[in-house]
């Protein structure tokens, strides 16, 4: 982290392992995971599979690799997957499915709530005709942009996909956030999908790693793909131990992040020139009036407040996590208020 950033709201990926997690990592029993000999990795994989209600799972270095393994496990060269325009596995993963898997994405417009229109999905599914790529997979994301997909929508979308012979993959990088927000067990959200990808290194607070879960045959295929993609690790129990600690200690506390995001959104929405989304979970989007945008971004940076900005700083993303608690939210709101109290110049009022 940049030492000038005292309160880092850029992403929940910036979380750092605390002393107890580090102690668990230091004490981890390890072996060579490529040979299947690491007992801590095996425990993590069994635990995650059980939590998600799946037959097996696979520890991988990153969420990007987990999603790519899923796409390549479900689709062959020349096949197609249906996905949202704003989905991580389409927009933010460097085109890996096309570049490395020769898989064609069929992106659809996400609605404001993060869903894809069922009619759009159905209209996009190709007939069995040699002129077309073969539609094989529907990929959804939950949460998406911090929004939680409604249970009824997921059930309807996956049921429709199955009627057309499609498999279903869930990018559940933040699926534990969704489960906590809805007050349901995480296996309820995973149940409609053939495969699920879960990040350990976001709100759960582990330093590295994701888990890919599904049936035993597809995880066996995923293990081969992990090796092909350079994700085979050796004594990775040190990393898996952090994931186990996160699952045991950092799931229920996600509710604190959600509460802090609501408090942050409420405070920012009271300021002129800011239009703030109401968060479902731990992500707050803020639209900043163009006349304030650059100066406001500079002011926050000068106060040690880290946020993610885009489009000339007119759009900001603030993410709450275990390293930014109530005190950090209060400090950030005070800094934002100071900016507007100074006439939106960043110079404190006298």
C-alpha positions, -999 to 999 in steps of 0.1 A, spaced: 0 0 0 12 35 -7 24 49 26 5 81 20 -28 62 20 -40 59 56 -76 47 48 -77 25 17 -112 22 2 -99 13 -33 -109 -24 -30 -114 -52 -5 -84 -69 -22 -61 -46 -2 -69 -64 31 -38 -77 49 -35 -108 71 -36 -100 108 -14 -116 135 -38 -146 141 -40 -154 103 -2 -151 100 2 -174 129 -21 -200 112 0 -197 81 33 -201 100 20 -233 117 5 -248 85 13 -284 77 25 -285 41 33 -309 13 37 -307 -25 2 -298 -38 10 -307 -74 15 -343 -62 -17 -339 -41 4 -341 -9 -5 -309 9 -29 -317 38 -38 -281 45 -48 -275 9 -69 -308 10 -86 -295 42 -94 -262 25 -108 -278 -6 -130 -302 14 -142 -274 37 -152 -251 7 -168 -280 -12 -189 -288 19 -199 -251 25 -209 -247 -12 -227 -280 -13 -205 -293 -41 -187 -326 -46 -152 -313 -48 -132 -281 -51 -98 -269 -62 -75 -242 -47 -61 -218 -73 -39 -187 -71 -65 -161 -83 -101 -155 -91 -92 -147 -127 -76 -181 -131 -106 -198 -113 -131 -182 -138 -109 -191 -167 -106 -227 -156 -144 -228 -153 -149 -214 -188 -124 -238 -203 -138 -268 -184 -173 -261 -197 -165 -250 -232 -143 -263 -260 -126 -242 -287 -152 -225 -308 -179 -227 -281 -196 -196 -266 -206 -185 -232 -233 -159 -223 -222 -132 -199 -230 -97 -188 -212 -67 -203 -200 -56 -168 -192 -92 -155 -157 -96 -142 -150 -127 -164 -159 -107 -195 -146 -72 -188 -118 -74 -163 -99 -106 -171 -79 -95 -201 -99 -115 -226 -85 -148 -213 -114 -170 -225 -109 -158 -261 -71 -156 -260 -63 -188 -241 -95 -209 -245 -106 -199 -280 -140 -194 -264 -164 -168 -278 -180 -145 -253 -216 -134 -260 -220 -103 -238 -254 -89 -229 -264 -56 -213 -266 -58 -175 -297 -42 -160 -293 -16 -132 -298 -44 -106 -270 -65 -122 -293 -90 -138 -295 -100 -175 -330 -100 -190 -343 -135 -194 -356 -127 -228 -321 -115 -239 -305 -147 -226 -330 -169 -244 -328 -149 -277 -290 -152 -276 -288 -190 -274 -278 -203 -308 -295 -231 -326 -275 -262 -334 -262 -250 -368 -226 -251 -381 -228 -214 -389 -228 -206 -352 -206 -210 -322 -221 -236 -299 -237 -219 -269 -226 -240 -239 -227 -219 -207 -244 -191 -188 -221 -172 -165 -236 -150 -138 -219 -130 -110 -231 -126 -74 -224 -100 -61 -220 -79 -92 -208 -44 -86 -218 -50 -50 -254 -58 -59 -270 -90 -48 -289 -110 -74 -324 -120 -62 -328 -157 -55 -359 -159 -77 -340 -144 -106 -311 -168 -103 -336 -198 -101 -354 -185 -133 -322 -178 -152 -305 -211 -145 -337 -231 -151 -341 -215 -185 -304 -222 -193 -309 -259 -184 -340 -262 -206 -317 -252 -235 -290 -277 -224 -266 -250 -210 -243 -254 -180 -243 -226 -154 -212 -210 -137 -213 -186 -108 -185 -161 -104 -190 -159 -67 -159 -139 -59 -180 -121 -32 -207 -148 -28 -202 -148 10 -212 -111 10 -243 -120 -9 -252 -148 16 -247 -125 46 -267 -97 30 -296 -121 23 -293 -140 55 -290 -174 38 -264 -201 38 -239 -198 10 -248 -233 -4 -283 -218 -12 -267 -194 -36 -244 -220 -51 -270 -247 -55 -284 -236 -89 -249 -237 -105 -227 -265 -119 -196 -246 -108 -187 -218 -85 -156 -196 -81 -150 -180 -47 -123 -155 -38 -106 -158 -4 -85 -126 -9 -113 -100 -10 -136 -94 20 -126 -127 36 -91 -112 41 -67 -139 30 -37 -126 11 -39 -150 -19 -62 -175 -35 -96 -186 -48 -114 -219 -49 -132 -235 -79 -160 -259 -69 -182 -283 -87 -186 -320 -95 -157 -344 -91 -153 -349 -129 -152 -312 -136 -128 -305 -108 -105 -333 -122 -106 -315 -155 -100 -282 -137 -69 -296 -120 -54 -304 -154 -63 -269 -166 -48 -254 -135 -15 -270 -144 -17 -259 -180 -23 -223 -170 6 -223 -146 -14 -225 -114 1 -256 -99 17 -247 -66 40 -267 -43 39 -261 -5 7 -239 -8 -7 -251 25 8 -218 39 -17 -200 17 -45 -225 22 -42 -220 60 -50 -183 55 -81 -194 36 -92 -218 63 -87 -191 89 -108 -167 68 -137 -192 65 -137 -198 102 -134 -162 114 -142 -137 87 -176 -146 72 -201 -133 98 -181 -101 102 -189 -92 66 -221 -77 80 -199 -50 96 -185 -41 62 -221 -38 49 -231 -16 78 -200 6 72 -208 9 35 -244 21 44 -230 47 68 -205 59 42 -232 61 15 -255 80 38 -228 105 48 -216 111 12 -252 115 -1 -257 145 21 -229 165 3 -235 187 -27 -223 175 -61 -224 139 -51 -249 113 -63 -245 81 -43 -258 46 -49 -275 27 -20 -252 -3 -14 -265 -39 -10 -232 -50 4 -197 -34 8 -194 -14 -24 -205 23 -28 -205 40 -62 -204 78 -62 -210 101 -92 -192 134 -87 -202 166 -106 -176 173 -132 -168 208 -118 -157 192 -85 -143 159 -97 -106 165 -101 -102 188 -70 -123 164 -49 -101 134 -59 -69 154 -52 -83 165 -18 -91 129 -8 -57 117 -18 -41 146 1 -60 135 32 -48 99 29 -81 86 16 -77 60 -11 -106 55 -36 -109 42 -71 -117 68 -97 -127 67 -134 -138 90 -162 -119 120 -151 -127 113 -115 -164 118 -120 -171 82 -109 -157 68 -77 -159 34 -61 -155 30 -24 -152 -5 -9 -154 -12 28 -135 -42 43 -119 -54 75 -91 -29 73 -114 2 72 -138 2 101 -161 28 116 -132 52 124 -120 51 88 -155 59 76 -158 88 100 -124 102 89 -133 99 52 -167 116 57 -150 144 76 -124 149 48 -152 149 22 -173 174 42 -142 196 47 -138 198 9 -174 211 4 -173 233 34 -143 250 19 -163 259 -12 -153 227 -30 -117 239 -35 -101 217 -8 -90 248 11 -103 247 46 -128 274 55 -115 301 78 
